[in-house]
Amino acid sequence: MRDVAIVGVGLTKFGERWSSGLKELMAEAGIMALEDAKITSNDVEMLYGGTMAPGRFTGQEHVAALMADQLGFKNIPAVRIENACASGGSALRQGYIAVASGIHDVVVVGGVEKMTDVTSSEASTALGGAGDQEWELFQGITFPGLYALIANRHMHDYGTTEEMLASVAVKNHDNAVKNQFAQFRKKITIDEVLNSKIVSDPLKLLDCSPISDGAAAVVLVPLEKARKFNDTPIKIVASAQATDTLRLAERDSITELKATKIAAAKAYEQAKVQPKDINVVEVHDCFTIAEILAMEDLGFYQKGKAGKAILDGETALNSKLSVNTSGGLKGCGHPVGATGVKQAVEIVWQLRGDAKDRQVNGANVGMTHNVGGSGSTAVVHIYKRAD
Ligand code: COA
């Protein structure tokens, strides 16, 4: 196995991108990543494209070949990776494996979703495909509904409050204000979250990630060749993934995501680091309760303790642990297939020292955590500046 480094990153602004289709979004992020790695399309040997439901959102399938075509990658192999909202993180892991194995030297991993061309209710139905159709979606529950069940149980078992949930959204909007690529560059208050309309009790509008368009891309190469491309390569020191049941009803507990715990344990072992060594982390806050679960399941807090810590400001920018400096899914937006790749882009900027107003001081070790469905897939990566 070879060590793998990220030498190029690209991102589009997330949000309602009315004037850009899938092709334009992919091209915008892809070209930025190629330029960052100082390579041309002729240098790329393999493409993995993460996307969840382009057929339902836009009618377009066969997106990996389209991405390769759009970026001028002539006749190379290209594969679409679909793992619900963890499609981007899963694509990154496939790219990592392709380079680590020695099969390819220059691999581009892209992530894209164009979700705003359909109505919110059509988007909700498409997103529902990430759950168990027969047991959950056909019975009328949506993703906000599934996470509301989790939130209610967490509140019941651990005394987590609606203010604690709201504080996740407030923090992530604070960070998004500092991110030019974010969908919501607007501060919000706990009262505004609590008074926003109920989506699925106890989750309100401002507890939810939005429907978004956007794309992200990274360039992966073997670490030993990385400095030919970029002076500050970022090494991927762990890549781990796990699954769990699709239906919540079959889990031992719904106040933890077992897939996150398993993937995190493997990642810490591979990277030979502990939670206390991580300086900056992008976690999957599709709903505010999801960030609380992530903080606990990734080992940063004991079960039931993360909500208060977030409310107390322990995970704000440049506090004890900087969490979701991009604004997370809540503030930066959540074009589902792009999110996992965007998380990696943010960590690369942080570890390079290129995160501008939202730079974490002394960021040396970073982590990304990308979840599919209600926790049926979890992907965890750990990154370090290459020595
Ligand atoms: N956070 C903040 N503002 C939001 C928002 C969000 N999540 N979603 C919508 N808005 C804003 C819009 O910008 C719009 O503002 P404007 O009136 O100033 O233009 C307003 O709220 C109404 O937007 P609209 O698109 O009509 O909202 P909606 O009620 O149709 O959809 C949700 C809101 C929460 C239902 C939708 O965003 C949603 O389904 N989110 C969850 C997505 C999801 O499940 N992802 C997968 C996770 S596993």
Residues whose N, C-alpha, C, O or C-beta is under 5 A from the ligand:
A	BS01	COA	C85 S120 L127 F143 P144 V199 L205 L206 C208 S209 P210 I211 C286 G373
